[in-house]
Amino acid sequence: MNTFEQGKKTVMNTYNRFPIVLDKGDGMYVYDENGKKYLDFVAGIAVNSLGHNHKKLVSAIAKQAETLIHCSNLYWTKPQISLAEKLVDNSDFDKIFFCNSGAESIEAGLKISRKYGSKTGRYEIITMKNSFHGRTFGAVTATGQPHYQEGLGALLPGIKYAEYNNFESILETLTDKTCAILLEPVQGEGGIHPADKKYLEKIRNLCDEKDLILLFDEVQCGVGRLGTLFAYQTFGIVPDAVCTAKGIAGGVPMGLMAAKQKLADSFKPGDHASTFGGNPLAAAAANVVVDELLGGLLDNVKKNGTYLTEKLNDLKSKYNIITDVRGIGYMQGIELSIPAADIINQTIENGLLLVNAGKNVIRFVPSLIAEKSDIDKAIEILDSVLSKIK
């Protein structure tokens, strides 16, 4: 019995897994149990910010594991405080809440928005169609794709959906019970769709006028992926809070919500918590990631993200099945006129890991350390596969 058949016997069937058993990684590459080498343009789905086996990250994790892995949030720890200071000092936010995942960060955002709105009897939250916010009950209710909600019965009340990049749709959805608007600056699972800046400006002005909370889901598009520490900084529109996770600790589970003081004041001791949130091990890893981003890695994403766009557009001009290229930095996608699955399977066979974002979109979310040579190699493999599509 091979390893993945062995896994099927005991691991619950909640993923359509590729028949690959990954064994180790180094830089931009991973290796399966048979020693086959793959260029990794999935990065744990936008998680492995510093690639694999990053020496500073590994060292920080090992050092912290030798001293204190966990102690609960009944006590203060220096790695958590240091991380919070860096995030506040390099953003427009005042306070940080730490948790363990993107869905948890969204739950925090939903709760604090309703706590804020409760002062005036408001509780409805507007989210966007085609969005994705996570798998927990609050997050999956906020997700504007009905197929994620099938078979779950009653969902969280008070969630309404508007069309993405359509301000008039938000006005039509707004009521006197609305307390917040939640959106992704770049929709990820919905197909890599960036928001229009003027659309975001109108929403910001509306929130200021109506005293609504503007909440950005930066779980996938944040943490340097667009070339700025936070995704909102790429657009120049400041929300009241952001929820992020994925790449913040380079592969160690961590999520967080960063909020302005007026919103942070809505949480008092006991209102929300996370046993493992911001534990010393995860915080030590995240400190390395943030230091590397601020130390020059953001410039790498900006420069080579532009290069990736150019190379993807070169492929578009060459192959009619590519109908669109979109995205920013190291979060980009190509839309196809055919399903993406077969092409992705073939790139994997040829040593390149890619992932879809919806049925017809191939997503490119490499580690933020990716260089031009890595992009060239990825494009070369993809080009080879596309040349054989009839």
NUKETI-225038 format. One line per field, with one value per residue: residue in one letter; x, y, z of N, C-alpha, C in turn. Coordinates in pm, whole numbers, plus 50000, padded with zeros to 5 digits. Layout:
N
rolum = [A;...]
nxx = [X;...]
nyy = [Y;...]
nzz = [Z;...]
caxx = [X;...]
cayy = [Y;...]
cazz = [Z;...]
cxx = [X;...]
cyy = [Y;...]
czz = [Z;...]
//
This chain:
390
rolum = [M;N;T;F;E;Q;G;K;K;T;V;M;N;T;Y;N;R;F;P;I;V;L;D;K;G;D;G;M;Y;V;Y;D;E;N;G;K;K;Y;L;D;F;V;A;G;I;A;V;N;S;L;G;H;N;H;K;K;L;V;S;A;I;A;K;Q;A;E;T;L;I;H;C;S;N;L;Y;W;T;K;P;Q;I;S;L;A;E;K;L;V;D;N;S;D;F;D;K;I;F;F;C;N;S;G;A;E;S;I;E;A;G;L;K;I;S;R;K;Y;G;S;K;T;G;R;Y;E;I;I;T;M;K;N;S;F;H;G;R;T;F;G;A;V;T;A;T;G;Q;P;H;Y;Q;E;G;L;G;A;L;L;P;G;I;K;Y;A;E;Y;N;N;F;E;S;I;L;E;T;L;T;D;K;T;C;A;I;L;L;E;P;V;Q;G;E;G;G;I;H;P;A;D;K;K;Y;L;E;K;I;R;N;L;C;D;E;K;D;L;I;L;L;F;D;E;V;Q;C;G;V;G;R;L;G;T;L;F;A;Y;Q;T;F;G;I;V;P;D;A;V;C;T;A;K;G;I;A;G;G;V;P;M;G;L;M;A;A;K;Q;K;L;A;D;S;F;K;P;G;D;H;A;S;T;F;G;G;N;P;L;A;A;A;A;A;N;V;V;V;D;E;L;L;G;G;L;L;D;N;V;K;K;N;G;T;Y;L;T;E;K;L;N;D;L;K;S;K;Y;N;I;I;T;D;V;R;G;I;G;Y;M;Q;G;I;E;L;S;I;P;A;A;D;I;I;N;Q;T;I;E;N;G;L;L;L;V;N;A;G;K;N;V;I;R;F;V;P;S;L;I;A;E;K;S;D;I;D;K;A;I;E;I;L;D;S;V;L;S;K;I;K]
nxx = [50084;50062;50175;49976;49743;49740;49696;49434;49284;49259;49250;49021;48802;48821;48952;49042;49297;49617;49792;50046;50314;50456;50782;51003;51138;51309;51403;51261;51166;51010;51018;50914;50831;50968;51181;51143;51157;50996;50905;50772;50489;50269;50300;50195;49937;49964;50103;50370;50568;50843;50951;51081;51248;51385;51658;51680;51419;51381;51576;51482;51240;51334;51494;51304;51140;51300;51286;51022;50721;50443;50215;49970;49732;49693;49911;50182;50402;50722;50780;50521;50442;50644;50592;50333;50391;50551;50366;50173;50332;50391;50159;49818;49686;49590;49569;49616;49469;49537;49515;49467;49423;49291;49008;48946;49034;48852;48615;48667;48660;48392;48258;48356;48268;47993;47971;48048;47841;47626;47579;47412;47205;47248;47326;47357;47564;47726;47848;48038;47928;48062;48275;48518;48552;48615;48570;48435;48121;48033;48213;48171;47909;47940;48072;48028;47941;47725;47764;47945;47795;47607;47395;47430;47229;47060;47216;47439;47248;47160;47346;47416;47438;47626;47703;48034;48268;48071;47926;47668;47517;47582;47464;47198;47172;47213;47082;46901;46994;47246;47581;47840;48075;48217;48492;48715;49017;49148;48984;49027;48980;48761;48852;49071;49031;49089;48990;48834;48985;48841;48592;48646;48708;48460;48315;48458;48401;48124;48108;48224;48035;47801;47877;47976;48151;48439;48570;48844;48922;49214;49331;49446;49554;49710;50001;50240;50196;50102;50300;50311;50309;50053;49756;49575;49736;49840;49627;49570;49355;49220;49097;48881;48956;49164;49166;49387;49613;49742;50028;50163;50322;50498;50434;50389;50099;49903;49690;49543;49377;49388;49316;49163;49161;48900;48741;48870;48820;48574;48595;48617;48781;48714;48527;48620;48850;49145;49295;49546;49629;49867;50080;50408;50579;50463;50459;50731;50814;50661;50768;51014;50927;50797;51014;51180;51018;50997;51260;51338;51215;50962;51011;51114;50887;50726;50884;50936;50682;50565;50714;50623;50358;50405;50516;50304;50118;50252;50217;49941;49911;50000;49847;49518;49340;49383;49211;49219;49439;49511;49548;49782;50120;50251;50019;49841;49648;49548;49282;49101;48959;48884;48851;49074;49195;49313;49536;49683;49737;49910;50124;50219;50311;50528;50693;50612;50430;50107;49797;49440;49191;48892;48699;48806;49040;49387;49601;49866;50068;50337;50609;50731;50994;51054;51239;51329;51436;51302;51043;51076;51134;50896;50714;50822;50772;50490;50430;50521;50336;50094;50135;50077;49808;49511]
nyy = [49880;50220;50544;50753;50607;50473;50688;50756;50573;50658;50939;51203;51260;51542;51694;51732;51574;51582;51303;51293;51274;51490;51551;51709;52047;52320;52644;52765;52521;52196;51851;51524;51203;51026;51162;51334;51655;51969;52286;52529;52702;52738;52754;52658;52747;53040;53074;53002;53231;53290;53093;52756;52598;52823;52983;53178;53175;52906;52890;53076;52958;52716;52810;52941;52726;52592;52744;52858;52740;52763;52945;53045;53317;53441;53556;53784;53788;53842;53794;53816;54079;54226;54164;54272;54544;54597;54560;54755;54987;54998;55041;55166;55111;55051;54849;54495;54178;53844;53525;53201;53137;53215;53201;53224;53483;53627;53562;53703;53961;53980;53954;54174;54385;54363;54400;54667;54781;54722;54919;55099;54945;54804;54537;54405;54283;54360;54167;54045;53910;53616;53605;53475;53370;53182;52875;52832;52874;53147;53266;53117;53181;53449;53422;53468;53260;53025;52742;52665;52660;52467;52220;52287;52390;52625;52939;53203;53474;53795;53858;54005;54023;54187;54301;54262;54521;54699;54972;55078;54853;54802;55022;54959;54739;54823;54896;55043;54890;54809;54748;54706;54663;54412;54303;54158;54302;54199;53952;53615;53308;53338;53388;53561;53861;54194;54478;54780;55096;55340;55244;55138;55378;55510;55337;55371;55641;55623;55463;55633;55836;55707;55592;55327;55016;54945;54663;54477;54179;54036;53792;53624;53807;53981;54054;54122;54017;54164;54343;54534;54574;54544;54474;54684;54906;54907;54998;55239;55299;55320;55085;55016;54796;54508;54167;53903;53633;53332;53389;53513;53396;53242;52974;52854;52812;53100;53378;53706;54005;54338;54653;54982;55217;55298;55087;54871;54921;54813;54553;54392;54238;53895;53909;53805;53551;53342;53048;52950;53168;53393;53269;53208;53062;53083;53361;53424;53318;53479;53731;53712;53687;53938;54110;54037;54109;54388;54441;54444;54254;54320;54497;54320;54174;54371;54446;54201;54106;54268;54178;53914;53960;54063;53838;53657;53788;53771;53500;53503;53645;53457;53227;53145;53036;53154;53395;53614;53809;53880;54050;54130;54194;53917;53771;53651;53565;53358;53354;53099;52961;52709;52433;52448;52233;52008;52120;52206;51958;51855;52037;51977;51717;51786;51907;52148;52310;52425;52596;52610;52879;52877;52726;52780;52928;52969;53002;53206;53209;53234;53179;53468;53514;53452;53476;53636;53431;53209;53266;53264;52991;52871;52978;52872;52595;52597;52709;52506;52304;52426;52449;52204;52174;52120]
nzz = [50000;49903;50027;50021;49982;50218;50388;50320;50455;50718;50739;50727;50451;50327;50142;49800;49724;49561;49418;49564;49788;49987;50108;50189;50183;50020;49990;49699;49623;49654;49757;49676;49834;49684;49593;49379;49233;49271;49150;49348;49320;49468;49742;49987;49959;49948;50189;50274;50315;50320;50171;50173;50443;50538;50670;50884;50979;51055;51254;51444;51522;51631;51842;52000;52065;52239;52463;52537;52437;52466;52673;52736;52710;52949;53043;52969;52684;52541;52258;52140;52207;52080;51811;51780;51817;51591;51385;51440;51430;51163;51022;50995;51223;51570;51764;51815;51769;51831;51673;51525;51256;50925;50908;51179;51227;51074;51211;51446;51342;51255;51500;51653;51500;51523;51798;51812;51663;51826;52010;51894;51814;51580;51353;51112;50848;50553;50293;50008;49696;49547;49712;49952;50280;50472;50668;50910;51091;51103;50922;50686;50635;50576;50340;49998;49821;49738;49719;49908;50133;50126;50261;50527;50677;50891;50885;51003;51109;50960;50763;50455;50096;49847;49511;49400;49342;49269;49355;49368;49419;49683;49809;49758;49919;50172;50498;50780;50980;50926;51019;50935;50663;50479;50291;50043;49942;49722;49565;49636;49635;49478;49224;49174;49174;49171;49370;49256;49288;49311;49377;49632;49759;49758;49923;50162;50217;50249;50477;50664;50664;50755;50992;50981;51006;50824;50701;50605;50445;50445;50437;50242;50058;50201;50412;50264;50011;49796;49765;49957;50315;50436;50251;50208;50193;49940;49791;49906;50067;50379;50598;50886;51019;50964;50870;50880;50789;50694;50543;50757;50959;50821;50775;51017;51214;51235;51289;51266;51381;51303;51433;51443;51717;51800;51729;51848;52114;52154;52234;52540;52827;52817;52615;52375;52266;52231;52277;52180;52040;51913;52042;52191;52012;51750;51732;51743;51499;51324;51374;51242;50976;50935;50978;50763;50547;50578;50555;50290;50130;50042;49832;49648;49581;49460;49236;49097;49081;48890;48675;48660;48580;48321;48193;48208;48051;47811;47760;47729;47491;47323;47346;47277;47457;47699;47854;48019;48224;48553;48872;49140;49226;49393;49373;49152;48856;48577;48358;48195;47895;47919;48156;48438;48562;48422;48297;48520;48639;48448;48459;48709;48669;48520;48699;48827;49070;49079;49153;49138;49119;49156;48891;48631;48652;48687;48955;49081;49338;49459;49696;49866;49822;49565;49263;48947;48790;48890;48815;48538;48498;48583;48396;48164;48196;48210;47962;47795;47854;47777;47507;47409;47428;47262]
caxx = [50000;50143;50152;49848;49637;49743;49633;49290;49218;49240;49233;48888;48805;48774;49033;49077;49443;49696;49859;50185;50349;50571;50872;51089;51144;51426;51386;51142;51139;50973;51055;50823;50895;51054;51291;51111;51168;50890;50907;50648;50419;50150;50349;50099;49830;50003;50141;50514;50617;50989;50990;51099;51377;51449;51748;51643;51291;51406;51654;51396;51146;51408;51536;51186;51094;51388;51261;50880;50634;50307;50190;49835;49724;49680;50038;50247;50528;50793;50762;50392;50444;50732;50521;50225;50452;50593;50247;50114;50424;50398;50023;49731;49607;49633;49570;49619;49418;49602;49445;49544;49390;49213;48868;48937;49047;48723;48521;48696;48611;48245;48214;48386;48182;47860;47983;48049;47708;47523;47553;47303;47107;47275;47393;47372;47694;47723;47965;48031;47909;48184;48381;48547;48601;48653;48484;48355;47984;48025;48292;48109;47790;47988;48119;47922;47934;47631;47801;48017;47697;47511;47382;47465;47111;47053;47345;47439;47154;47206;47447;47359;47540;47623;47793;48170;48303;47946;47888;47522;47465;47596;47359;47071;47172;47225;46961;46932;47051;47381;47688;47974;48093;48333;48530;48854;49074;49161;48916;49118;48914;48662;48908;49174;48968;49120;48888;48861;49018;48731;48488;48686;48698;48318;48276;48518;48323;47994;48127;48246;47908;47700;47941;47985;48285;48492;48654;48911;48973;49346;49385;49532;49621;49793;50134;50340;50170;50082;50415;50303;50289;49910;49703;49509;49838;49854;49515;49564;49226;49241;48978;48882;49026;49194;49184;49486;49665;49824;50173;50219;50425;50581;50396;50338;49963;49876;49602;49531;49295;49444;49201;49175;49126;48756;48684;48934;48757;48451;48628;48663;48821;48608;48443;48673;48975;49201;49392;49678;49654;49986;50170;50547;50639;50410;50500;50873;50821;50604;50865;51112;50860;50778;51147;51227;50936;51036;51402;51366;51140;50849;51060;51126;50752;50683;50963;50917;50539;50547;50773;50530;50247;50453;50534;50171;50058;50317;50147;49806;49920;50042;49746;49382;49262;49399;49120;49246;49546;49476;49610;49884;50234;50260;49885;49792;49579;49508;49153;49105;48831;48865;48883;49217;49245;49400;49663;49755;49787;50025;50240;50272;50390;50651;50772;50566;50307;50015;49666;49333;49110;48772;48711;48878;49149;49510;49650;50011;50094;50464;50674;50770;51137;51069;51317;51297;51473;51195;50930;51110;51122;50753;50653;50873;50697;50351;50430;50535;50210;49993;50165;50023;49663;49449]
cayy = [50000;50341;50632;50824;50509;50451;50804;50753;50484;50720;51084;51234;51299;51680;51759;51660;51579;51525;51180;51327;51281;51581;51504;51817;52163;52405;52761;52764;52385;52088;51719;51420;51093;50956;51249;51421;51796;52053;52430;52549;52828;52734;52804;52626;52842;53175;53066;52995;53361;53290;52968;52639;52582;52954;52964;53264;53129;52779;52919;53143;52858;52623;52881;52965;52596;52554;52828;52860;52722;52811;52976;53103;53463;53493;53619;53855;53734;53941;53779;53868;54225;54276;54152;54371;54676;54611;54571;54886;55092;54998;55041;55271;55051;55078;54730;54367;54056;53729;53397;53092;53108;53316;53193;53280;53629;53676;53553;53816;54080;53980;53978;54309;54476;54360;54463;54809;54819;54697;55043;55168;54845;54757;54407;54348;54299;54341;54107;54048;53788;53557;53616;53359;53419;53076;52756;52831;52911;53288;53294;53057;53262;53571;53385;53489;53152;52933;52601;52638;52659;52359;52114;52332;52436;52767;53006;53322;53575;53932;53875;54036;54015;54286;54271;54313;54630;54765;55052;55092;54732;54820;55116;54887;54637;54895;54925;55114;54792;54774;54796;54687;54612;54322;54265;54129;54395;54113;53825;53505;53186;53377;53398;53667;53984;54312;54582;54909;55192;55436;55168;55136;55515;55536;55261;55437;55762;55580;55416;55751;55910;55630;55531;55183;54958;54889;54550;54413;54042;54027;53662;53577;53914;54061;54007;54141;53948;54263;54431;54619;54488;54516;54494;54814;55007;54908;55072;55371;55315;55264;55032;55025;54676;54404;54030;53838;53506;53262;53405;53597;53327;53163;52833;52823;52866;53227;53475;53825;54118;54468;54745;55116;55221;55309;54954;54785;54948;54735;54428;54396;54104;53796;53919;53718;53492;53233;52983;52942;53288;53471;53198;53249;52997;53147;53502;53428;53298;53595;53841;53694;53718;54083;54171;54013;54189;54527;54451;54444;54155;54388;54550;54206;54140;54477;54440;54076;54092;54332;54087;53801;54008;54071;53703;53598;53853;53711;53374;53536;53682;53338;53120;53198;52983;53247;53505;53731;53806;53981;54034;54227;54137;53771;53712;53672;53451;53362;53290;53015;52928;52567;52406;52457;52113;51923;52192;52200;51820;51838;52113;51900;51608;51846;51965;52280;52308;52537;52570;52688;52970;52858;52620;52816;53021;52919;53101;53212;53267;53177;53241;53606;53515;53412;53566;53630;53299;53117;53297;53214;52845;52840;53013;52775;52469;52622;52728;52373;52233;52492;52425;52072;52177;52135]
cazz = [50000;49900;50142;50018;50003;50362;50448;50294;50551;50849;50732;50675;50310;50310;50040;49678;49729;49452;49462;49591;49930;49999;50214;50238;50096;50032;49906;49614;49578;49745;49707;49725;49906;49588;49557;49266;49267;49216;49173;49424;49301;49552;49872;50092;49925;49992;50330;50296;50271;50305;50107;50259;50511;50550;50784;50996;51032;51124;51375;51542;51573;51716;51962;52084;52114;52350;52580;52575;52321;52494;52815;52739;52709;53084;53073;52860;52633;52459;52112;52098;52218;51975;51684;51779;51798;51451;51301;51466;51384;51016;50969;51046;51330;51706;51848;51744;51832;51769;51672;51464;51116;50857;50951;51314;51219;51024;51323;51534;51275;51259;51638;51701;51424;51585;51930;51786;51618;51928;52083;51825;51773;51444;51355;50978;50784;50407;50232;49863;49619;49491;49813;50037;50408;50564;50680;51031;51057;51071;50802;50568;50607;50511;50206;49900;49723;49801;49722;50033;50242;50103;50360;50662;50749;50926;50897;51086;51057;50949;50658;50325;49992;49738;49399;49415;49251;49228;49471;49372;49482;49828;49851;49753;50024;50299;50575;50904;51073;50882;51107;50879;50526;50475;50155;50011;49844;49604;49589;49610;49588;49379;49090;49166;49125;49253;49382;49192;49392;49329;49448;49773;49811;49782;50041;50278;50244;50299;50614;50746;50671;50828;51109;50959;51013;50700;50740;50492;50456;50380;50475;50134;49982;50290;50452;50161;49884;49690;49763;50076;50432;50434;50117;50196;50162;49795;49735;49966;50135;50512;50664;51032;51067;50866;50917;50796;50843;50595;50537;50862;51037;50731;50775;51151;51219;51304;51228;51351;51340;51340;51435;51498;51859;51823;51716;51948;52243;52163;52303;52678;52871;52816;52495;52271;52312;52153;52365;52117;51961;51944;52132;52168;51895;51629;51731;51708;51354;51257;51385;51135;50850;50924;50963;50627;50457;50592;50525;50146;50053;49976;49704;49558;49533;49367;49113;49024;49053;48758;48577;48645;48497;48183;48140;48191;47934;47694;47734;47681;47350;47249;47354;47280;47569;47811;47824;48103;48323;48653;49002;49181;49299;49389;49379;49016;48796;48437;48333;48075;47832;47949;48296;48469;48631;48341;48278;48648;48653;48358;48510;48823;48611;48468;48806;48870;49148;49065;49212;49074;49200;49078;48789;48508;48681;48747;49050;49103;49471;49504;49811;49837;49788;49425;49179;48804;48738;48928;48727;48403;48498;48591;48267;48067;48212;48173;47816;47735;47869;47697;47363;47372;47438;47130]
cxx = [50089;50097;50017;49729;49626;49671;49482;49214;49182;49216;49100;48897;48745;48855;49044;49229;49505;49768;50010;50205;50474;50651;50958;51086;51271;51411;51254;51100;51093;51006;50956;50902;50986;51171;51264;51102;51059;50918;50771;50593;50283;50182;50250;49970;49858;50044;50292;50584;50766;51038;51004;51240;51456;51530;51710;51513;51308;51478;51567;51297;51216;51447;51418;51134;51177;51358;51116;50794;50498;50293;50052;49842;49682;49805;50090;50370;50591;50777;50630;50389;50529;50663;50411;50279;50492;50473;50180;50201;50428;50260;49947;49648;49671;49648;49561;49553;49477;49516;49529;49521;49312;49069;48850;48949;48918;48618;48541;48642;48460;48196;48238;48301;48042;47862;47979;47908;47601;47488;47436;47201;47126;47356;47417;47510;47679;47855;47941;48004;48044;48301;48409;48611;48635;48544;48403;48217;47969;48094;48227;47977;47830;48036;48006;47922;47850;47677;47881;47921;47596;47513;47410;47345;47117;47191;47331;47341;47221;47318;47377;47471;47517;47718;47928;48199;48180;47893;47737;47458;47476;47489;47223;47058;47172;47089;47001;46987;47195;47485;47825;47966;48224;48365;48678;48906;49109;49091;49008;49051;48809;48718;49012;49115;49004;49002;48931;48881;48905;48614;48519;48675;48552;48269;48331;48438;48186;48004;48150;48114;47807;47752;47936;48131;48323;48598;48711;48955;49101;49412;49483;49612;49709;49931;50233;50308;50149;50200;50414;50272;50144;49857;49640;49608;49865;49747;49505;49432;49237;49109;48985;48951;49059;49207;49285;49541;49767;49973;50238;50329;50502;50549;50352;50199;49953;49778;49596;49428;49363;49333;49240;49118;48975;48688;48741;48869;48626;48472;48679;48704;48702;48520;48490;48808;49020;49313;49533;49719;49775;50081;50316;50611;50595;50456;50648;50891;50772;50696;50970;51050;50846;50912;51199;51148;50981;51183;51437;51283;51018;50890;51075;50991;50703;50753;50929;50770;50504;50601;50682;50411;50286;50462;50399;50099;50123;50250;50007;49808;49951;49933;49606;49301;49281;49318;49145;49366;49513;49542;49718;49996;50246;50126;49818;49724;49560;49376;49158;48965;48796;48894;49034;49278;49344;49537;49747;49813;49911;50147;50303;50358;50526;50730;50736;50434;50230;49882;49563;49273;48974;48801;48806;48998;49267;49571;49801;50035;50225;50511;50726;50918;51160;51142;51274;51327;51367;51072;50955;51092;50976;50684;50698;50796;50553;50338;50436;50405;50103;50012;50107;49871;49603;49307]
cyy = [50126;50438;50701;50730;50477;50566;50804;50668;50555;50870;51116;51295;51438;51758;51669;51668;51523;51400;51199;51331;51368;51547;51615;51933;52242;52523;52758;52623;52294;51956;51616;51304;51010;51041;51339;51566;51878;52200;52468;52689;52828;52788;52779;52704;52976;53180;53076;53120;53359;53162;52856;52638;52713;52956;53049;53218;53000;52803;52981;53045;52762;52687;52902;52834;52549;52632;52821;52850;52786;52841;53033;53254;53521;53571;53693;53779;53836;53920;53835;54020;54287;54273;54256;54511;54698;54632;54707;54997;55104;54990;55160;55223;55071;54953;54604;54259;53936;53603;53299;53070;53224;53318;53252;53431;53693;53671;53669;53945;54091;54015;54122;54413;54480;54420;54616;54857;54805;54822;55120;55070;54793;54627;54348;54380;54269;54279;54097;53910;53745;53565;53480;53409;53309;52972;52749;52890;53059;53320;53237;53126;53389;53545;53393;53389;53039;52788;52566;52619;52545;52256;52157;52383;52585;52825;53129;53425;53710;53956;53899;54047;54119;54242;54338;54415;54701;54843;55068;54970;54740;54914;55047;54786;54699;54915;55003;55020;54754;54832;54788;54640;54535;54287;54230;54234;54325;53982;53710;53383;53216;53400;53506;53792;54101;54409;54706;55015;55292;55372;55165;55275;55549;55461;55325;55562;55728;55538;55533;55826;55841;55568;55377;55140;54905;54786;54484;54272;54035;53893;53611;53689;54002;54003;54010;54087;54045;54359;54537;54529;54446;54548;54632;54924;55014;54996;55214;55403;55246;55214;55054;54905;54588;54271;53964;53714;53452;53288;53471;53528;53226;53015;52783;52885;52995;53309;53596;53921;54244;54572;54882;55118;55222;55174;54860;54802;54869;54601;54457;54254;54009;53800;53827;53667;53385;53170;52986;53072;53367;53404;53228;53188;53065;53291;53516;53410;53421;53716;53834;53733;53869;54154;54155;54096;54335;54550;54443;54349;54216;54443;54439;54170;54244;54461;54314;54042;54154;54242;53966;53840;54012;53933;53633;53659;53805;53579;53401;53572;53562;53232;53179;53148;53067;53372;53629;53703;53914;53948;54137;54152;53987;53706;53741;53546;53470;53288;53219;52996;52781;52545;52401;52326;52033;51989;52186;52060;51798;51918;52040;51785;51659;51924;52105;52267;52439;52498;52657;52788;52977;52761;52655;52910;52947;53033;53091;53286;53209;53240;53379;53621;53484;53519;53552;53492;53195;53139;53244;53063;52804;52866;52913;52643;52487;52638;52592;52295;52294;52466;52291;52063;52202;52186]
czz = [50000;50010;50137;50027;50152;50434;50432;50395;50681;50848;50665;50535;50291;50208;49917;49663;49601;49504;49478;49742;49941;50124;50273;50139;50120;49936;49830;49571;49691;49677;49762;49785;49814;49540;49438;49312;49197;49249;49232;49404;49370;49692;49984;50080;49994;50139;50352;50243;50238;50240;50210;50318;50515;50680;50904;51061;51111;51256;51483;51605;51670;51849;52057;52143;52233;52477;52626;52450;52346;52643;52840;52748;52844;53124;52948;52814;52539;52309;52063;52102;52106;51840;51674;51754;51653;51360;51317;51409;51232;50951;51024;51164;51466;51792;51762;51830;51758;51781;51590;51315;51057;50899;51090;51313;51168;51134;51419;51473;51276;51399;51682;51626;51485;51726;51915;51749;51725;52007;52023;51768;51632;51448;51215;50920;50635;50363;50081;49802;49559;49589;49877;50165;50508;50582;50809;51001;51024;50940;50676;50534;50533;50369;50105;49787;49783;49810;49846;50151;50232;50215;50503;50741;50777;50948;50986;51030;51041;50850;50525;50223;49885;49628;49422;49306;49194;49349;49482;49438;49634;49880;49854;49867;50163;50366;50701;51011;51036;50978;51042;50734;50525;50330;50148;49913;49713;49637;49546;49550;49482;49240;49068;49098;49216;49258;49306;49301;49416;49402;49597;49835;49845;49906;50167;50316;50301;50446;50709;50769;50763;50958;51099;50971;50874;50737;50615;50530;50374;50412;50369;50070;50069;50311;50334;50025;49768;49677;49872;50194;50446;50295;50101;50157;50012;49730;49791;50032;50270;50571;50815;51095;50948;50938;50824;50865;50743;50611;50656;50943;50952;50726;50911;51162;51299;51220;51318;51293;51392;51329;51486;51640;51881;51813;51822;52085;52262;52231;52444;52718;52882;52693;52383;52318;52215;52234;52307;52048;52006;52040;52096;52043;51766;51619;51695;51558;51280;51265;51275;51001;50833;50906;50820;50526;50459;50556;50378;50063;49984;49840;49601;49498;49432;49232;49033;49003;48919;48648;48553;48559;48350;48120;48119;48071;47804;47657;47678;47532;47261;47241;47371;47399;47696;47778;47908;48194;48424;48787;49023;49251;49281;49422;49245;48964;48647;48424;48199;48019;47852;48097;48320;48517;48548;48319;48405;48669;48567;48404;48629;48773;48561;48572;48850;48945;49127;49130;49141;49172;49131;48964;48676;48530;48743;48829;49065;49235;49527;49635;49771;49805;49641;49343;49033;48746;48772;48841;48587;48395;48500;48457;48159;48075;48168;48022;47745;47741;47780;47548;47314;47381;47301;47141]
//
